[in-house]
């Protein structure tokens, strides 16, 4: 096989039959010049065996501990991938047969973009979307564009989004490395938004590819609205805001962020999970010094203007895509 153009990176942790389904989906790709790197975070099931006897190059990295989603992806990119581009893929995300072909076609047509997001389709309800890239609200909340909406709202042409959802995200390998990859203190959740934010501050952008479709179970391993996802999501949300919002905007947006924290506190109090939410916020504050030091370096390298940043942020709850078509 010639040098792979795309390296597919999958972080596995007790994925069960889902990892086998991903490998089956990759086996059916019409585009063939890719390799797969699977980092197994000390799974206690036999899901990692899905990497055996495949019709494409697949390298398995088995770890003795669960080092988290962020660190496992960084390990793969640092030491095991050979492709010019990365395709980060969750073990509960199944690309359609022409997905890689659509990605490569767009990579050749859309210049000066280092990050692409796939269209995520709800694997359990294939007429509904699971997401069209990530949106970032001025308060610091973030979500997947179009979640739960009909698939027919998907744009016809590539459009700019705030960041790519790492369930199925494409990054230029060298750019990922230059940015330092995912923040490993996050362990899991919000690491993709944080990376997309840092990419944007450095002068880059993220683009949704309408033809690159992936069916996503969503929280297939950690569980939707689990204690794990709530804790890490809301802890990391605060770190992402503190690290990345530029100084000129911090004066205006920090009060909005604080209001959001209290609003979400009332929400979790009503649902009986206030203690979990408060633990996430307290732990976020405990480590704020480390992330403030990161902030200084990130802001020192900022190339994106505040106006350009505000242009791609969401100002209203659950607003849709930035209406910027990519030529």
Secondary structure, DSSP 8 states (H G I E B T S, - for coil): ----SEEEEEEESS-THHHHHHHHHHHT-S---EEEEEEE---SSSGGGGGSS-SS-EEEEE-SS---HHHHHHHHHHHT---SEEEEE-TTEEE-TTHHHHHHHHHHHS-S--EEEEEEEESSSTTBEEESSEEEBTTS-EEETTTTSBGGGS-SS-EEESB--TTEEEEEHHHHHHTTSS-GGG-SSSHHHHHHHHHHHTT--EEEEEEEEEEE-SSTTT-TT-HHHHHHHHHHHHHHHHHHS-HHHHHHHHHHHHHHHHHHHHHHHHTT-HHHHHHHHHHHHHTHHHHHHHHHHHHHT--S-HHHHHHHSB-STT------B--
